[in-house]
Amino acid sequence: MTKILVPFDFSEQAQNALDFSTAIASKFDSVEISILNVVEVPSGSGMGTMGGGEMMPEMENQIFFIELINRRKEQFKELEQKYKESNFSFSTKIVLGNAFKNISSSIIEEDPDLVIMGSKGSSGLEEILIGSNTEKVVRTAHCPVVTVKAATDPTKFKKIVFASDFKENQDELASRLKTLQKWFDANLYLVVINTPGNFETTRRSASRIKRFVNKYEIEHAVAEIYNSNSEEEGIVEFAEDVDADLIAMATHGRTGLIHLFTGSIAEDVVNHAKRPVWTFKVK
């Protein structure tokens, strides 16, 4: 059984992620899709009774959330009915609280093979200091995460760009990458991004890619070296140039001050790429 967890907030991007998930599930046997909706509860106002016979803000909040949860339950019933006759199993769950914390808890408890979630992307101060829930999940999830922005049909995927420096021992990552390639029956574009601050010869980069291909017996792959101003820009630009269907890459899952000062190439790509991005956290 292959289990896919889809965090779902009823946004356009979340619907795109759900459609992406059901399209994948329709291709295979023994797939379970689990939908998670987190109703975020704001902190209590503590403002007390208002004049003019108006309800307390706390009471207004309670009524609002009761109505919201009931509406979400009805919407989930409609989704469950829609996929009732599908060749995959489909379940839904509603929880209250912080979105990122509940998504993280569900990943630990349910142990999915894959998380597929929508992303709007962020910019400016929000990107630097906070980041979206999607970026945080990419940073911390122990399983692969696919982020989806626009509506796309994964059953037509034929080109996957895998960006790496190909320097580390990548046994588990290579295994996951080969599974991903098999899922889509796609060609791989193995690319090293050359930047002014981290330049090396084409011969050296190509040699590392060749060792990676031989060691992990990668098939249907093309080696590429691409020059750009930065690694994240180069990955996005190269994927656009070859008209890739999906970008795949590893993330090191750095958190705290290290993440604040060094950032994450994978998260930057997730944030700015228009294409779906597959990420896997390596140790």
MOZIQUI-V433261 format. One line per field, one symbol per residue. ss: DSSP state (2 for helix, 1 for strand, 0 for the rest). phi: phi as a letter, one per 30 degrees, with the letter a starting at -180 (. if undefined). psi: psi as a letter, one per 30 degrees, with the letter a starting at -180 (. if undefined). Layout:
ss = ???
phi = ???
psi = ???
This chain:
ss = 0111111000022222222222222220001111111110000000000000000022222222222222222222222222000000111111110022222222222200011111000002222222002222222200011111000002220011111000000022222222222222001111111110010002222222222222220000111111100022222222222000011111100002222222002222222200011111100
phi = .ccccbdbcidddddddddddddddddbchcccccbcccdcddddhcidcdiidddedddddddddddddddddddddddddcecddbdbbbacbckdddddddddddddhddacbbdbcibaiddddccideddddedcddcdbccbccdacddcdbbccccachccdbeddddddddeddechcdcccbcccbedbdbdedddddddddddddchdchbbcbbbcadbdddddddddddchdcacbacbcidbidddddcibdddddedcddddbcbbdcd
psi = kkkkkjkjggleeeeeeeeeeeeeeffllhkkkjkkkjjkjlkkehfakllggllkeeeeeeeeeeeeeeeeeeeeeeeeeegeglgllkllkklkakeeeeeeeeeeefhlfkkkllkflllbeeeeeelleeeeeeefkflkkkkkelkljffgkfkkkjklfgeljheeeeeeeeeeeeefhlkkjjkkkklefiklleeeeeeeeeeeeeeghklhkkkkkkkleleeeeeeeeeeeghlfkkkllkfhklbeeeeefakeeeeeeefkflkkklkkl.
